[in-house]
Amino acid sequence: RGTASGFLVVSGHAMDAFERGLRAIQPNAVPLIVLMGVGSRAQLAQKLVAQGWRAGTPAAIICGASTPDEWVWTGSVSELAHADVPDGIAGVVVIGDVVRIRESLAGSGAAQEVKYGRH
């Protein structure tokens, strides 16, 4: 509430579709939810910046959501390529100020890698 009035869901594995989605909105206007984009996160970040998104825009990668193996990374668009994502777990990329909500709830504004679950 008060952070976003909508969001855009785009595919991250088809760069043409991703770029069309980016061109349809103003940079940083709404949060982006990128499905199937974890493997192409470096290219996604490059396209975002080229389309006018701030390199410092908050970003998150969530893998294995709602499972015992859930893994979450937060940082910025410029750091996406360097996230050390676990293999073999499906994930989603979130771009925008909504990522800060998680950080404020966790009490941290720094990029972090967190592994949740029972082991």
N, C-alpha and C positions, 0 to 999 in steps of 0.2 A: 504494500500500500504506500503510495506516494513516491515510489521509485520508478515504476513503469506502468503504463496504461495498456500495454500490449507487448507482443514479442513476435519474432519471426523464426519459424522452423525451416531450416534448409538442409539439403543433403551435402555432406562433405566429401563424398567419393566421386561426385560428378562435378568437376570444376566449372563447366559451362553453367549448370544450374545454380551453383553457389554464386558465381559472378552475376548472374541475372538477378538473383535475390538481393545482392548487395547494391546493385544499381537501382533497385526499386525503392530504396530507402535512403534517407540522409545518414551519413556516418554518425555513429553513436546515438541515433535517434531512438532505437528500441533494442532490447536485448536480443541476441542471436542464440538460437539453440541449434547446434550443428550435430546432426545424426550421421553416423558412419564417417566421422572426420578425424578420429584420433590418429589414424595412420598417416593422414595428410596434414597434420597440424602445422608443420613448418610452412607448407605452401598456403594454407589458410591464413596464417598470420601475415605472410607476404602480401596476399591479395587484399586483406583488410587494410593494411597500411597504405597500399597503393590506391585504394578507393577513398582514402582520407580519414580512416579511423586512427585515433591516437594510439601510438605504440604502448602507452601506459594504461590503456583501457583494461580494466580487470578481466581476468579470464579464469576459467576453472575447467578441469577435466574430472569427470566422475565415471569410474569404471565399476561394474558389478553392483550398481545401485540396489539397495535394499536386500543385499545378500550378505552372508557372513564374510565374504571376501571383498566387500566394498572398499574402494580406494579412491581418495580425493586429493587432487592437487589444485592449489590456487596460486596465481601470480598475475602476470600481465600478458597482453598480446605479444609483446616483444620477447617474452620468455617461453612461449608455448613450445617452440621447437626443442627446447632443452629439458622439457618434462620427461622424467624417466618412468614411462608408463609400463605397468606390468604386462607381460605377454598373455594372450589367451583369454582376456576378459573384455567383453563388449563395453563400450563407453560412449559418452556424449561430451561435447565441448560446449561450454556456456561462455558467452562474451557479453560484457556490459556491466553497468553499475550494480545490477542485482547480485553479482558475486560478492560485493562488499557486505551484504546482509549476513552471509555466512561468516565472514571474517569478524564482523562486529559481534555476532553471537558467540563466536569462539574466543573473542577478546584479543585477536591478533590481526594486524594488517600486513604481515610479511608473507611472502610466498612460502608455501609449505607442502610437504608430502605427508599424508596421514594414511595409515592403514588401519582399518577398523575390522572387527570380526572376532570370531572365536578360533583359536588355534591351539 
